[in-house]
Amino acid sequence: MRLPDALLVVLIIMLSSYAPLSTDMFLPALDQMVEYFGTDEQTFSMTMYMFMLFLAIGILFLGPVSDKYGRRPVLLGSLGLYIVASFLCSIASSIELLILFRILQAIGAGGAMTTAVALIRDCFEGQRRTKVLMIVAVIGVLGPVIAPLLGQMLIWAMDWRATFWAPALVALACVGIALFLPSDIPKERYKGSIIGSVGTMIPILRNGDFRRFAIMMNMVTFCILAYVSVSEYIYKEKGFDVGDAYSLYLAGAMVTGVLIMLIISRFRLSNKANLAVMFLLVLVASTILWTVGDRDQMLFFAGIVPMIAASALARSFGFNILLAQDVGNSGAISSVLNFIHFMFATAGMVVVVHLPFSNYIHSVAFCFTIYLVVYVVLWAFMRIKGTSLKGLE
């Protein structure tokens, strides 16, 4: 029985949401959880940092393994681990146990997320792949906003434990769909050892054209996570007096950015034109934040929206180009792309709070500028030296 495309897309969307579901849903209950576990905020933050680290490890390892053993068994195993670990998180009796269970949860989430991108490459081509990537891009941008809101409602209705039960239920639904995945995906399996399958990522990383373009398309998360991680501080504590409307500003910026991306996509621009549009969006965002972004909340809002649009564009047209390249197996390519993505995301969260600026708005602007410089350098290299990437020759 062949899984209908619509149901496969639903599965990919749910799998792609595991990062925000696992990292952002319980954020509204941080104070309660710190008090419950009798710890401090610095120690509790280990539940976030260790999750991100082992998410990256799970992504790196399980994508290539799925090239050897198939998508379905790796996905089902990852989902099973995620469900059990999520339940254990909800009944953890100490901060040490919570950190341990979060590590297990992260490995399961990593397997689920890398399988999602691999399935896009395995099962879709051309315009169909473009449409699926556009949907996943929207989820990627809106997820960090939607997840805390859902988490807050669950906390009001029950308590913080529900923010672990809900993702487990999503994973259980994914299991129900994944059972119907064909067992022959991918059709061509890696024949070597498990260690050898992980080693298939090395040629992908050695491909200079692929590596440079992957950085251009993934480093945008460095900017988005820098913004998200300090946005509440900017809007509520040391910045603008927006009262209880903080979540509306955060959600409004994300939604507006996605709408701009969708409008741009309707023009069906060439890949090279999309690169130019991304550059202009980042340039506009950086200019606004450096010049007038600290004067008013709506000007700050206007400086964030173009970057969000650029992020969504990178996840749609950019990943479409990267997945079209014949540089390796789907699982290995997915692992490389997701690993780069989350490493830049983690870097954005860490770097922005350690920059020596008098306000976080200029710290965010500096992160945008770093990305702009890297983007221009790599783009110029590609234009001068040429590129072998299909779609950008």
C-alpha positions, 0 to 999 in steps of 0.5 A: 500500500502506497502512502498518499502524498497528502498524508506523507506531507502531513508526516513531514510537517509534524516531523519538522516541528520537533525542535520548537515542540521540544524546546519552546513549548515549556518555556512559559513554565520555566519559573515553575520548573526551576522552583519544582526541581529546586535548582537555579536558572543556570543549571536548568538551562542545561536542559536546553543546551544539552538538548541542542547538542544531542539533537545535532548528534542524533541528526548527524548519526541517524541520517546516514544510518537510515541510508543503510537500514531504510527510513521506516525502521530508523524513524520508528525507532527514533519516535519510540525513543522520543515518546518514552523520553518525553514521558520520563521528562514529565515524571523526572524527580530531579534536575539531573534526571530531567537533563538525562531524559532530555538528552534521550528526547533530543536523540529521538527528535534528531532522527525524526527531523533528519528523516523528514528532510530525507523523505522530501528528497526521496519522494518529491521532485521539481515543483512538488518538492518546492511546495513541500519545502515552502510548507516546511519553511513556514512551519520552521519560522512560525514554530518558535512562536506557536509552540510557547502559545500552545504550551501556555494554554496547556499549562493553564489547563493542566501543568508543565508536565503537559508540555511533554505529554503533547509532543509525545502524542504528536510523535504517537500520531507520527508512528501511526502514519510511519507504519504505512511508509514503504519499506523500500525507501530509499530504494538504493541502500548503502551496503557498507558498515554503520561507521562507513554510512556515517562517513558518507557525509565527509565527501558532502562536506568536502564539496566546496560549492555545496558547503558554501551554499549550505552555509549561505542558506543555513546561517540565517538561523544564526540571526533568527535565533539571536533575535528570538532569544533576546526579543522578550528582553527587548520588548518587555524588560529593557526596551519598549513598553508593550505590556502584555502585547509582546507575544503579538509583536513576536507572532506578528513579525513572524507571520508578516515575514512568511507572507512576504516570502509567499508573495515573493514566491508567487513571482517565480523568480530565478534562483539567482534573482532569489539570491539577490532578493535575500541579500536585499532583505538582509541589507534592509533589516540590518540598516533599519536596526542600526539606524532607527530600530531602537527608537520605536517598537514598530521600527524594530518590528520593521527591521525584523520582518525582512530577516524573517522573510529571508529565512523563510526564502532560504528554507524554501528555494535554498534547500530546494537547490541543495536537495537537487544536488547529486553529492550523496545519499539523502540521509547523509545530505539531510544530516549535513544540512540539519546539523549546519542549521542547528549549529548556527541556531545554537551559535546565535543564541550564545553569541548575541548575549555576549556582544559588548553593545549597550542594548540588545537591538544593536547586538541583533543588528551586529548578528545580522551584519555578520551574516550579511558579510559572510553571505556577500563573500560567499556569493562573490566567490561563487560569482567570480570562481563559478559553481557546479551547483545545478540551478546556479551554473 
